[in-house]
């Protein structure tokens, strides 16, 4: 028995938190990306138009921009145990109530609003929690924690499709809601705000011991008032970069499968592009996590953006299925690497004292870009019966993002 406790003492509790975030992220991000699986069921059951059905998701994105900021504020004030518990409860409640909806207007409450409470702040609360727990291995920890979302994206959608085929869409939603409660609520109890809550230091150094880098961050925490942060060029650069990355990425997620079908490939062959991108995204997160612990996070983000630019230009010339699969692998890997490097760069620039609040504000840019990108892509296709112009515009937004990253200066604000 004593050996068990000795092993437990050797394990830095931050890795327990990372494991809990992987499990939570699996459900949160998986549910977050599975709306398309239920699209046809909702459309047919409630006799909706495509625009109205899409508006259910658009409503959730709009509500999520609000709850992302509220979640960032709450994680700083109440800690991850409370916030993850609340989010998990609302995810389960949303899915179960949506499965029982009898009118279309109810979906805008049960799905658009309630699910936004559950998943709107997912990125903010998961990222800010990891940033507080790790110093020297921050990039690696972010990469590992982010893999839960990638696994959820790759797993929940096919699971939902199986459940719909087996039990119909209403029961499928209620089963997923029960899964959310069974997984998120227990693991949320493992969460702690930061290592000082248990008398340790970041990365598992002994209680009371501080490396020079940690000592500086502990004795002189950077607490940046939002009104002061709004005056910095770094903040606005990060905000527009967030908007531009979401603009291009959500365009690709929304339109790559229809584009492949237009080229003559089957739905299963076309959907495989997203599966490959999800797997590559996990690898990108992990590798970038290791690299950013040793090299410049800004440089890693720029390199990943260059690969994304090349991948989107590649779409203009693609005709074979293997070319689409190669696109999915490159784009997914680059996106995963960029996400990790960009998050590390935010933490190094603004400090960690109010990191949840800062990420919550930046998340607003992501939701704006995620709303505009797919919509613009659809408009361009309707006008031209082709995505070529849309691909070129998306490539241009990536170039603009690269320029902003090159000009970005790390600011130390005290």
N, C-alpha and C positions, 0 to 999 in steps of 0.2 A: 504493500500500500504506500509506503514511504517513497518508493521509486516513482510512483505515479505523480505524487506531489512535486518531486524533484524535476521531473520532465515538464510539468506544468509551469514551474517557476522559471524554466529556461526559455519558454515560449513567450516572445513579446506579444502583449495583448493586442497590439495594433493589427497583427495578422488574424486574430479572432474577429476583429471588427471588419477587416477586409473580407473574410469568409462570409460574414453576415450580410455584407453589402452585395457580394456575388449572388447569394440566394435571393435577396430582395430585388436586386436589379434584374434577375432572371424573369421574375413575374412582372415587375413594373414596366420594363422596356419591351418585354414580349407582348403584353397586353396593349401597350402604347402603339405597337406597329401592326396589330392584327385586325384593324377595322375593315380593311379591304376584304378579308375572308367572310365577313358578315354582310358586306355591301349588298349583294344580290338578294339575300334573305330579307333584309330590312326593306329594300325597294319593293319586292314582290308582296310582302305581307301587308304593308301599309299603303300600297299603291302610290308610291312616290315617284317623282321625276328624278333624273340623275342629279340635277342641280340641288334639289331639296335634300336628297340623301347625302350628297357631299357636304351640304351646309351643316349637317350634324357633326361631322368631323371638324369643319371650319369653326364651328361654335366652340368645340373643345379647345382648339388651338388658341382662340381669343381668350377664353377663360384661363387657360394655362399660363398665359403671359402675366396675368395678375397673381395667380397662386405661386408662380415661380419666385416672384419677389417676396411674397408673404412667407413662403417656405424658407427663403434665405434669412429673413428676419427671425423666424421662429427657431431655426437651427442654432443661431447665435445666442438666443435668449433661453431656450428650453432644452437644447441638446438633442442628439439624434434618437434617443430611446423614445421620447414622447412624439417627436415628429414622424418617425417611421411607423410608429403604432397608429397614429391618426391617418396617415396616408394609406396604410394597409387596410384599415377598417373601411375607408371610403372606396377603395378599389373593389373590395368584395361587395359592399353595399350597392355600388353603381352597377356592377355586372348582374347581380341578382335581381335588382329592380328593373333593369333594362329587359331582362328575360321575361318579366311579367307585364311589360307595357302593353296597353290596349289601344293607344292613340299615338299618332306621330308626334304631337306636341310634347308628349311625356318624355320622348327620347331626348329632347333638348334639355331636360332637367336631369333624368336618370343617367344619361351618357355624357352629354356635352358638359354639364356643370359638375356633377358629382365625380365623374372620372377625372376631370381636370383637377379637383382637389387632391385626388389620389396620385396622379402621375405628373402633374404640371411642374412640380419642383423636384422631380426625381434626380435629374442631373445635378442640380444645385446642392441638394442635401447629401448625395453620395460623394460628390467631389469635395465639398468643404469638410466633410468628416475625415476623409483620407488625408487631405492636406494638413490637418491639425495633428494627425498621428505620426506623420513621417517627415523627416528632415533629409538625411543623407540618401535614403532609398525612396524618396517621394515619387520619382518617375516610375520606378518599378511597381510600387504599390498601386499607383493610379492605373497602370496598364493591366495589372492583375484584377483589380476591382472592376474595371470597365469590361472585362471579358464576360461577366455575368449578363450584361445587357446584350452583347453579341450572341451569346448562347440562347438567350430568351427570344431574340428576334428570329433566330434560325429554327427554334423549336416550337414556340407557342402557336405560330401560324399554321403549320401542318397539323398540330394537335387539335386546333380549333376546327380545321377542315374535317378531320376524322370524327370529332364529336358531333359536328353538324350532320354528317352523313349517317351517323349511328343513332343519334338521339334528337335530331332537329335543333335549330338554332337557339330556341329559348332555353332548352335544357343545357345546351353547350355553354351558353353564357353563365348559367347558374353554377355549373360544375367549375368553370374557371374562377368564378367569384369565391366559391368554397376553397379552391386551391390557394387563392390569394390570402385568405384568412389563415389557413393551415400553415402556410410557409412564412409569410411576412410577420404576423403578430408574434410568434414565438422567437424568431431570430432577432426581432427588434429589441427584445429584452437583453440581448448581449451587447448592445451598443453603449458606448461611453463617449463623452464629448471630446476628451483629449487625454493624453497620458498623465497629465498632472492630477487628473481626477483619481488615479490609483497610485500616485506617488512615484511615477517614473518620468523619464524624459523621452523625447522623440527618438525612434529607432531602437528603443530598448536599452539605453544606457541606465546604469544603476540609479536608484532614487537619490536625489540630491546632487548627482554628478552632472556637470554641464560641459560639453565641448565648447571651445571658443565661439563657434558659429551659433550653437544653441543658446549659450549664455547671452549673446547679444540680442537674440530674438526674444528671450524671456525677460531680460531686465529692461529692454526698451521696445515693447510691443508697438507695432505700427497701427494705430487706430486712426483711420482716415474718415473724417466726416463726409457724408455723401456730397454735400454742397461744395466741399473743397475738391473732392474727387472729380466733380463735374467740370472744374476749371482746368483740368490737366489734359494735355493733348493725348497722353497715353490712354486715358479712359475712352475718349471718343474714337481713337484708333481701334481699341479692343472691341468697342460696340459695333463699329462698321464692319470690322473683320468678321464678327459673329454673324451679322446680318448677311454678309456676302457668302460665307461658307454655307449657311442654311439655305440661301437662295439657290445655289447650284446643286447642293446635295439632295434637297427634297424634290427638286425638279427631276433629278436622275431617278430617285426612288419611285416617283410617281409615274414617269413616262418611259422608262427603259423597257419594261415588259410589253406595253402596247407597241413600242417601236419595233421590238423583235418580232412580234406577231405580224406587224405590217410587212416585215421582210419575208414572211412565209414560214416562220418556225412555229411549232406547237406551243400551247400554253405552258406545258410542263417544261419543255426545253427553254422557254423564255424565262420562266420563274427561277430556273436553276441559276441564272445570272445573279440574282439577289442572294441566293444561298451561298454561292462562291464568294460574293462580296462580303457577306457576314463572317464567313470563316477567315478570310484574309484580313478583315478588320481586327479580329482578335489577335492575330499574329503581329499586325502593325502596332497595336497598342502595347503589346509586351516588349517587342524589340525597341520601340521608341522609348519605352519606360526605362530600359537599361541604358540606352544611349544618353538620354537627357540627364541622368544622374552623373554622367562623366563629361558631357560636352554642352554646348550652348543650346538651350531649348529653342531659342529664336532661329538658329541655323537649321535645326531639325524640322521646325514648322515650315520654313521656306522651301527646303528640299522636298518635303511631302507635297506642298502646294504645286511645285513644278511638275511632279509626277501626275497630280490630278489634272493639271492643265493639258499635259500631253495625252492623257487618257480621254478627256472630253473631245479634243481635236480628233483623236483616233476614231471616235464615233461617226464622224462625217464620212469616213471612207469605208466603214465596216460593211461587209456583205455576208461573210461566212459565220457560222455558229461559233467556231473556235475563236474567232476574233472578238465576238461578244463576251465569251467566257474569259478571254485574256483581259478585256476591259474590266470586267467585274473583279477579277483578282487584283489588278493594279489599282483601280480606283478604291476598292475596299481597303487594301493594305495602306495606301496613302492617307485615306480618311482616318483610319485608326491611329496611325502615327501622328497625324496632325492634331487630333483631339487630345492625345496625351501631352504632346509638347506644348500646345497652346494653353492647356490648363496649368501646367508647371510654370509657364511664363507669367501667367496672371498672378499666381501666388508669389513669385519672386518680385514682381513689380509693386503690388499693393500690400504685401504682408498678409498675415492670417487672422488678425484680430477680428475683423468684420468680413471675413471672406465669404460667408454665406450670403450676406446682404449684397456684396459686390457681384457675386455670380448671379444672384437673382435679378439685378438690374441688367446685366449683360444678357441674360436669358431672354429679355424682352426683344432684343435685336434678333435673336435666333427665331423666335416665334413670328416676327414680322417677315423675315426672309423666307421662313418655311411656308408662310401663307402666300407670298407673292410669286415665288419661283414656279411652283406647279401651275398656278393660275395663268401666268404669262406664257408658259410652255403650251398650255392648252389653247390659248388664244392664237398663238402663232401657227399652231398646227391647223386649227380651223380655217385660218385665212389662207394658208399655203398648201395644205395637204402634205406637209413635209416638216420634219424637225430640224432640217439643216440650219436655218437661220437661228433657231432656238439654241442649237448646240454652239454656234459661234458666239452668241450672246453670253451663254454660260461660261464659255472659255474666257471671254472678256472680263467677266466678273472675277474669275480666278486670278487673272493677271492684275486686276485692280487690288485684289487681296494681297498678292505677293508684294506689290509696291508699298502698300501700307505696312506690311511686316518689315520690309527693308528699312523704312523710315522710322519704325517704332524704336523709341528710346526707353530703356528701363529707368524709371524715376524712383528715387528714394524720398518718400514724403514723411516728414516728421512734424 
